[in-house]
């Protein structure tokens, strides 16, 4: 073989090898825990991605949020399962996992994402704040993750796990409140999967029942798995509105399960199985909702009526000048009241001040409810 052809073949071989996806590290192939010598501070030793970029979970804080009008409501297909069908519930040593049927899928992510499984994260009785994502630094009691894989590109979740656009996760924040009959369709079987490796078939039900109210309101960002191997291949959707479970339901979750097998001489409770929030690098979190949504049932003044930004500054300066002029003049009390009234209509304030300064009879009308009655005082 000529030297040039040999060189070209070698280059081609290197390119092919480089493009071959690495075999994903088995999720349970290496021992890892949340605390202790094998805890999350040591994950990156066996799982390099855990110490890399684009890691999850994160704190959803105001300064990284950006509204995106293109974020559409998600479509949940195949979520209703009859009680005649069965789900498999498993204790995998790290969490409580429910296998989901493949015909469940999401629409609205740009590709079809088929369901794989759901699982939960929680704290303990002393610190019942076990959500992975936080909002403005606030932890919730627990968090539910529904895991999906890109079925347009990959045949299953095991292949998709370390691939670009491979996974999507829906995250439901859980807080303590009222008893939740939908979540109890899972929690009522905790005693059957008490130890690692145990599994049980449970009656099917509509997974959509586990979603919060107004699921069209959510946070969206690119991140990673929150457990080893921490591959940064996840499109996250964190629902804005939490669901409630009762104090007893939360306590059952925090006390019923073990990370160890039934015959393990050193049993370990399955508690605090959540990863700490990660550095967010230079990413943005896109939100599908406006930051302040007024209550349609409320008819009084709202914060949304008040000017902001430059309009706010101009309004404040106008009011201040009007008050200074009024206090240094012989204007009647009615004009002084008009000058210092904090009306939500900045144009009205300008009109009133100009009318007072020019001693004019101009008519000043407000667009704000109830303010015209004040003007006539």
For each residue, the residues with C-beta under 8 A, 3 or more apart:
1: 5 6 9
2: 5 6
3: 6 7
4: 7 8
5: 1 2 8 9
6: 1 2 3 9 10
7: 3 4 10 11
8: 4 5 11 12
9: 1 5 6 12 13
10: 6 7 13 14
11: 7 8 14 15
12: 8 9 15 16
13: 9 10 16 17
14: 10 11 17 18
15: 11 12 18 19
16: 12 13 19 20
17: 13 14 20
18: 14 15
19: 15 16
20: 16 17
21: 162 163
22: 162
23:
24: 158 161 162 229 231
25: 29 30 46 47 228 229
26: 29 30
27: 227 228 229
28: 92 93 94
29: 25 26
30: 25 26 46 47 228
31: 38
32: 38 39 42 43 46 47 227 228
33: 36 38 39 259
34: 39 40 272 273 274 275
35: 39 272
36: 33 39
37: 42
38: 31 32 33 42
39: 32 33 34 35 36 42 43
40: 34 43 50 275 276
41:
42: 32 37 38 39 45 46
43: 32 39 40 46 47 50 51 228 230
44: 47 48 49 50 51 52
45: 42
46: 25 30 32 42 43 228
47: 25 30 32 43 44 50 228 229 230
48: 44 51 52
49: 44 52 224 229 230 231 232
50: 40 43 44 47 55 228 229 230
51: 43 44 48
52: 44 48 49 55 230 232
53: 232 281
54: 222 223 224 232 281 283
55: 50 52 223 224 230 232 278 279
56: 132 133 223 224 225 226 234 236 275 278
57: 132 133 134 223 226 274 275 277 278
58: 133 221 223 277 278 280 285
59: 133 134 135 136 137 277 280
60: 64 65 133 134 135 136 219 238 285
61: 64 65 135 136 137
62: 65 136
63:
64: 60 61 280 283 284 285
65: 60 61 62 219 284 285 286 287 291
66: 284 285 286 287
67: 286 287 288 289 290 291
68: 71 220 286 287 288
69:
70:
71: 68 218 220 286 287 288
72: 108 288
73: 108 215 216 288
74: 106 107 108 109 170 215 216 218 237
75: 106 107 108
76: 79 104 106 107 207 208 211 215
77: 103 104 105 106 107
78: 101 103 104 105 115
79: 76 104 206 207 208
80: 206 208
81: 85 87 101 204 205 206 207
82: 85 204
83: 203 204 205
84: 203 204
85: 81 82 101 203 204
86: 201 202 203 204
87: 81 98 99 100 201 202 203 204 205
88: 98 99 199 200 201 202
89: 96 97 98 99 186 189 192 193 199 200 201 202
90: 96 97 98 99 193 198 199
91: 96 97 193 194 195 196 197 198 199 257 258 270
92: 28 95 97 119 196 197
93: 28 196 197 259 260 270
94: 28 227 259 270 273
95: 92 119 120 121 270 273
96: 89 90 91 119 120 186 190 193 253 257 270
97: 89 90 91 92 117 118 119
98: 87 88 89 90 117 118 119 186 202
99: 87 88 89 90 116 117
100: 87 104 115 116 117 118 146 207
101: 78 81 85 104 115
102: 114 115 151
103: 77 78 114
104: 76 77 78 79 100 101 114 115 207
105: 77 78 112 113 114 115 148 151
106: 74 75 76 77 109 112 113 148 168 170
107: 74 75 76 77 112
108: 72 73 74 75
109: 74 106 113 168 235
110:
111: 150 151 152 153 165
112: 105 106 107 150 151 152
113: 105 106 109 148 149 150 151 168
114: 102 103 104 105 148 149 151
115: 78 100 101 102 104 105 146 147 148 207
116: 99 100 147 148 149 156 157
117: 97 98 99 100 146 147 157
118: 97 98 100 144 145 146 147 207 210
119: 92 95 96 97 98 144 145 147
120: 95 96 142 143 144 145 174 253
121: 95 130 131 132 142 143 145 226 273 274 275
122: 128 130 141 142 143 250 253 254 271 272 273 274
123: 127 128 129 130 139 141 142 254 271 272 274
124: 127 128 130 254 269 271 272
125: 128 251 254 255
126:
127: 123 124 130 272
128: 122 123 124 125 141 176 250 254
129: 123 139 140 141
130: 121 122 123 124 127 139 141 142 143 254 272 273 274
131: 121 134 139 140 141 142 143 173 174 274
132: 56 57 121 143 171 226 274 275 277
133: 56 57 58 59 60 143 171 173 238 277
134: 57 59 60 131 137 138 139 140 277
135: 59 60 61 138 140 173
136: 59 60 61 62
137: 59 61 134
138: 134 135
139: 123 129 130 131 134
140: 129 131 134 135 143 173 174 175 242
141: 122 123 128 129 130 131 174 175 176 245 250
142: 120 121 122 123 130 131 174 245 250 253
143: 120 121 122 130 131 132 133 140 171 172 173 174 274
144: 118 119 120 171 172 174 210 243
145: 118 119 120 121 169 170 171 172 226
146: 100 115 117 118 169 170 171 172 207 210
147: 115 116 117 118 119 157 167 168 169
148: 105 106 113 114 115 116 167 168 169 170
149: 113 114 116 154 156 157 159 160 161 166 167 168
150: 111 112 113 153 154 160 163 165 166 167 168
151: 102 105 111 112 113 114 154 155
152: 111 112
153: 111 150 160 163 165 166
154: 149 150 151 157 159 160 163 166
155: 151 159
156: 116 149 159 160
157: 116 117 147 149 154 160 161 167
158: 24 161
159: 149 154 155 156 163
160: 149 150 153 154 156 157 163 166 167 233
161: 24 149 157 158 166 167 225 229 231 233
162: 21 22 24 166 229 231 233
163: 21 150 153 154 159 160 166 233
164: 233
165: 111 150 153 233 235
166: 149 150 153 154 160 161 162 163 231 233 234
167: 147 148 149 150 157 160 161 225 231 233 234 235
168: 106 109 113 147 148 149 150 234 235 236 237
169: 145 146 147 148 234 235 236 237
170: 74 106 145 146 148 211 237 239
171: 132 133 143 144 145 146 236 237 238 239
172: 143 144 145 146 210 211 212 239 242 243
173: 131 133 135 140 143 212 238 239 241 242 243
174: 120 131 140 141 142 143 144 242 243 244 245 250
175: 140 141 242 243 244 245
176: 128 141 244 245 246 247 250
177: 244 245 246
178: 244 246
179: 184 245 246 248 249
180: 183 184 243 244 245 246 249
181: 184 185
182: 185 205 209 210
183: 180 186 187 210 243 245 249
184: 179 180 181 187 188 249
185: 181 182 188 202 203 205 209
186: 89 96 98 183 189 190 202
187: 183 184 190 245 249 252 253
188: 184 185
189: 89 186 192 193 200 202
190: 96 186 187 193 194 252 253 256 257
191: 194 256
192: 89 189 198 200
193: 89 90 91 96 189 190 198 199 200 257
194: 91 190 191 198 256 257 258 262
195: 91 198 257 258 260 261 262 264
196: 91 92 93 258 259 260 261 264
197: 91 92 93 261 262
198: 90 91 192 193 194 195 262
199: 88 89 90 91 193
200: 88 89 189 192 193
201: 86 87 88 89
202: 86 87 88 89 98 185 186 189
203: 83 84 85 86 87 185
204: 81 82 83 84 85 86 87
205: 81 83 87 182 185 209
206: 79 80 81 209
207: 76 79 81 100 104 115 118 146 210 211
208: 76 79 80 211
209: 182 185 205 206
210: 118 144 146 172 182 183 207 243
211: 76 170 172 207 208 215 239 243
212: 172 173 215 239 240 241 242 243
213: 241
214: 217 240 241
215: 73 74 76 211 212 218 239 241
216: 73 74 288 289
217: 214 239 240 241 287 288 289
218: 71 74 215 237 238 239 240 287 288 289
219: 60 65 236 237 238 239 240 285 286 287
220: 68 71 235 236 237 238 285 286 287 288
221: 58 236 283 284 285 286
222: 54 232 234 235 236 283
223: 54 55 56 57 58 232 234 236
224: 49 54 55 56 230 231 232 233 234
225: 56 161 167 228 229 230 231 233 234
226: 56 57 121 132 145 230 274 275
227: 27 32 94 230 275
228: 25 27 30 32 43 46 47 50 225
229: 24 25 27 47 49 50 161 162 225
230: 43 47 49 50 52 55 224 225 226 227
231: 24 49 161 162 166 167 224 225 234
232: 49 52 53 54 55 222 223 224
233: 160 161 162 163 164 165 166 167 224 225
234: 56 166 167 168 169 222 223 224 225 231
235: 109 165 167 168 169 220 222
236: 56 168 169 171 219 220 221 222 223
237: 74 168 169 170 171 218 219 220
238: 60 133 171 173 218 219 220
239: 170 171 172 173 211 212 215 217 218 219 242
240: 212 214 217 218 219 287 289
241: 173 212 213 214 215 217
242: 140 172 173 174 175 212 239
243: 144 172 173 174 175 180 183 210 211 212
244: 174 175 176 177 178 180
245: 141 142 174 175 176 177 179 180 183 187 249 250
246: 176 177 178 179 180 249 250
247: 176 250 251
248: 179 251 252
249: 179 180 183 184 187 245 246 252 253
250: 122 128 141 142 174 176 245 246 247 253 254
251: 125 247 248 254 255
252: 187 190 248 249 255 256
253: 96 120 122 142 187 190 249 250 256 257
254: 122 123 124 125 128 130 250 251 271
255: 125 251 252 269
256: 190 191 194 252 253
257: 91 96 190 193 194 195 253 269 270
258: 91 194 195 196 264 267 268 269 270
259: 33 93 94 196 268 269 270
260: 93 195 196 264 266 267 268
261: 195 196 197 264
262: 194 195 197 198
263:
264: 195 196 258 260 261 267 268
265:
266: 260
267: 258 260 264
268: 258 259 260 264
269: 124 255 257 258 259
270: 91 93 94 95 96 257 258 259 273
271: 122 123 124 254
272: 34 35 122 123 124 127 130
273: 34 94 95 121 122 130 270
274: 34 57 121 122 123 130 131 132 143 226
275: 34 40 56 57 121 132 226 227 278
276: 40
277: 57 58 59 132 133 134
278: 55 56 57 58 275
279: 55
280: 58 59 64 283
281: 53 54
282:
283: 54 64 221 222 280
284: 64 65 66 221
285: 58 60 64 65 66 219 220 221
286: 65 66 67 68 71 219 220 221
287: 65 66 67 68 71 217 218 219 220 240 291
288: 67 68 71 72 73 216 217 218 220
289: 67 216 217 218 240 293
290: 67 293
291: 65 67 287
292: 303 304
293: 289 290
294: 298 302 303 304
295: 298
296:
297:
298: 294 295 302
299: 369
300:
301: 305 344 368 369
302: 294 298 305
303: 292 294 306
304: 292 294
305: 301 302 344 368
306: 303 312 344
307: 311 312 314 315 344 346
308: 311 312
309: 312 313
310: 313 314
311: 307 308 314 315 346
312: 306 307 308 309 315 316
313: 309 310 316 317
314: 307 310 311 317 318 346
315: 307 311 312 318 319 346 349
316: 312 313 319 320
317: 313 314 320 321
318: 314 315 321 322 346 349 350 353
319: 315 316 322 323 339 340 342 349 353
320: 316 317 323 324
321: 317 318 324 325 353
322: 318 319 325 326 339 340 349 352 353 356
323: 319 320 326 327 339 340
324: 320 321 327 328
325: 321 322 328 329 331 339 353 356 357
326: 322 323 329 331 335 336 339 340 356
327: 323 324 336
328: 324 325
329: 325 326
330:
331: 325 326 335 336 339 356
332: 335 336
333: 336 337
334: 337 338 377
335: 326 331 332 338 339 352 355 356
336: 326 327 331 332 333 339 340
337: 333 334 340 341 374 377
338: 334 335 341 352 356 364 374 375 377
339: 319 322 323 325 326 331 335 336 352 353 356
340: 319 322 323 326 336 337
341: 337 338 349 352 371 374
342: 319
343: 346 348 349 366 368 371 374
344: 301 305 306 307 368 371
345: 348 349 366 367 368 371
346: 307 311 314 315 318 343 349 350
347: 350 351 367
348: 343 345 351 352 364 365 366 367 368 371 375
349: 315 318 319 322 341 343 345 346 352 353
350: 318 346 347 353 354
351: 347 348 354 355 362 364
352: 322 335 338 339 341 348 349 355 356 364 375
353: 318 319 321 322 325 339 349 350 356 357
354: 350 351 357 358 360 362
355: 335 351 352 358 360 361 362 364
356: 322 325 326 331 335 338 339 352 353 359
357: 325 353 354
358: 354 355 362
359: 356
360: 354 355
361: 355
362: 351 354 355 358
363:
364: 338 348 351 352 355 375
365: 348 372
366: 343 345 348 371 372 375
367: 345 347 348
368: 301 305 343 344 345 348 371
369: 299 301
370: 373 374
371: 341 343 344 345 348 366 368 374 375
372: 365 366 375 376
373: 370 376
374: 337 338 341 343 370 371 377
375: 338 348 352 364 366 371 372
376: 372 373
377: 334 337 338 374
